[in-house]
Amino acid sequence: MKKENETPLANQPPSEPQPPAKGAEKKKKEKKVKEKPKETDIIFLPVLVEFSFAFSAVILAIVFFAVVGVSVLTGATLLDIVLRTSVTILVIGSLLILITRQISQDVLNDAILEKKEKEEEQRQPQQAQSEMMQTEQPPPLQAQPEQTQPEQNQYDEFAGTDNFEELGNHLSTEAQ
């Protein structure tokens, strides 16, 4: 039985693709755009620190395979192999971490010390230049008065005066 509303697929024109939702386009674009790290964000470790990290990892791998190999050759059970390997990696790994940490800390302290020395070297020429500029300045054109501070006994008579107008009037007449 054929329904009246049905049409064969061959007679239908191809359907137009639906545009994706607006939110989906934004998400796709956001995923495509990746932020590249800035040059100042990239940190390069010194060769000695990199070597100590790599050396620690290699030593741990060698110790792991040696302990597992010796345990298998001696006929140890699986539980014994796991326990031996775990304890060995824990102990050797802890020692290597301490050694690597000490090396890293010493390298960091040296880098900080060098930075401080460079800053001091930069400050010294700047300070020397500023001192030379101060010594090269000509003396002021106006002559300074001989006595810049008044004598204390000159104003003793007005010590108990609460009226500033009287004091001002007296000082202005003296100045004239």
N, C-alpha and C positions, 0 to 999 in steps of 0.2 A: 504494500500500500504506500502510496505516495501522498505526502501532504501537499496541500496547495501552496502554502507559504514558502516551502523549501525551494531553493534554486540550486542547480548543480554548481559545484565549485569551479568548473571550467568556464562557466559563463560569467562568473563574478570578476570584476576588475581587481587587480592587486590592491590590497589595503595599504594606505600610507602609514609609515611608521609614526608612532606617537612621539612627540618631543619629550625628552626626559624632564622630570620635575626640576624646578629652579634650584631647590636645595641640593639636589644630587650633583648638579653642575658645579656648584661652589665647593662641595666636598671633594670632587675629583680634582679641581684646580688646586685646592689647598694641599692635597696629598702630593701633587706633582711638584709643588714649590717646596724645596727643602732648604733650610737655612744652612749655609756653609759657615763653618767656624771661622771667626776672625783670626788674623795672624797673631793678635795678642792673646787669644784664648788658647793657642796651641803651646803646650809645654814640652820641651825636650829635656829629658833627663841626661845627666852626664854619663859618659861611657862607663865609668867605674860602677855607678849605681845600676845601670842596665846589665853590666856583666855579672854583678852580684845576684841580681834577680834571676838571670838566665842560669847561672851556675847552681843556684839553689834548686831550681826546678829540675835540672838535669841530675843532680845528686839524689834528689828524692825519687825520681823515676828509676835510677839505677838501684837504689836501696830497695825499692818496692819489688822489682823483678828479682833481685838477689834473694830476698827473704822468701818470696813465693817459690822460687826455684829450689832453694835449699830445703824448704819445708816439704815440697812435693817429693823430692828425692829421698828424704828420710822417712817418708811414709806417714806423715802427720795427717790427722783428720782435717776436715774442712773447717771446723770450728777453731782448731789450733792454728791453722794457716791464717784465718781472719784475725784472730787475737794477736798473733805474733806480728803480722803486718801492720795492724792498727797501732800497736804500742810503738813499734819501730818508727813508723812514719810520724807519730806524735812527738816522740823524743827528738829524732833527727830534725824534723821540721821546726820544732821550737828553737833548737840551737841555731839553725840556719836563719830563722827569723830574727833572732837577737843579733847575729853577726851582720846581717843585711841592714837592720835598723841602725846599728852603730855606724856603719859605713855611710848610710844615707844622712844621718844626723851630722856627721863630721863634714861631709860635702856641703850640706846646707849652711852650716856655721861658717865655713870658709867663703862661700858665696856671699853671705851677709857681710862678713868682714871686708871683703873686696869692695862691695858696694859702698860701705861706709867710707873706706879709704878714698874711693873715687870722688865721692861727694865732698870730702874734706879738701881734696886737691883742687876741686872746682871752686870751692869757697875761698881758698887762700888767694888765688889770683884776683878774685873779685874784691876781697877785702883790701888787698894791696893797692888795687886801682882806686878804690874809694878813699883810702888814706892819702894817696898821692893827690887826689882831687881836692881833699880838704886842706892839705898843706899848701897847695898852689893858689888858694883863694886869696885875693888882695884884702888888706885890712879895711874896715869900714871907713867911709869918707868923713863922717862926722866924728869929732873928738868926743870921747865920753867924759862926763863930768867927773871931777875928782872924787867926790863923795856921793855914791849912789844910794846908800842907805842912811836915813836920818839917825842922829844920835838919840839914844833912848831918853836921856834927861831933858831933851828939848820938848817932849810932849807929856812930861810927867804932870804938869799943872792941869792938864785936861783929862787925867786918868779917871776921875770920878764923874765926869760930865755925861749926862744922859741926853743932852740936847745936841744933836748932830749939826743943827743950823749954826749954833754958836761956834762949834769947832770948825766948821767949813768956812765961816766968815773970818775967823782969826787966821786960819791957814792961808786963805786967799789974800789977806792983807799983808801977810809976811812974804808971800811969794812975789808981790808987786814991789 
